[in-house]
Amino acid sequence: MNAQPVIITQPQFTVAATPSNVWQTGLMDCCSDCGVCLCGSFCFYCLGCQVASDMDECCLCGSSVAMRTLYRTRYGIPGSICSDFCTTLWCSFCSLCQLKRDINRRKQMGIF
């Protein structure tokens, strides 16, 4: 009588995690979270306060170069203070929305 082979391990389905050292969304990905985009459009300072609150900082710092640099260095996101300055100067709305979307995504992933 032939013995049937016994399967000891089953194949695994693995999902690659998003690297935590990159921005979770692009600078111009406003449509990926319309709520953040609308809040940034109609109440920019409220969104800045939300970002600052999420990071336990002063409400006035939410949309600053310092906040973006602090966040970027905290998570090892490549860039420089110069790039942070240029981004917040020429596209402050997109910069702040990107920061808030990133915070939200990292909270969902459990790495914030």
Residue, then its C-alpha position, 0 to 999 in steps of 0.5 A: m500500500n502506498a502512503q500519501p504524502v503529508i503536507i506539513t506547511q501550507p503556502q503563505f500569502t504575504v502582503a508587503a508592507t508600505p515602507s515607513n520611510v517614504w511619504q505615504t501619498g504624493l504632494m499632489d494626491c489631494c483626491s486620495d483623501c477629499g476630507v483633508c483636501l476640503c478642510g485645507s481648502f476652506c479652513f487652512y489654519c484649522l488643518g494646521c492646528q490638527v497637524a500640530s495637535d497630532m504631533d503635540e506641538c503648538c497650534l501656530c506651528g502646524s503649517s511651518v517648515a519646522m513642522r514638516t522637517l520635524y515630521r520628515t526626520r522623525y520618520g526618516i523620510p528623505g529630503s532636506i530643510c531646503s526642500d521643505f522650505c520650497t515645498t511650504l513656500w510655493c505649495s503650502f496647501c499641498s504640503l499641509c494636506q500631504l502631512k495630514r494625509d501621511i499622519n492619518r495613514r500612519k495612524q491606520m498602519g499603527i506606526f504613528 
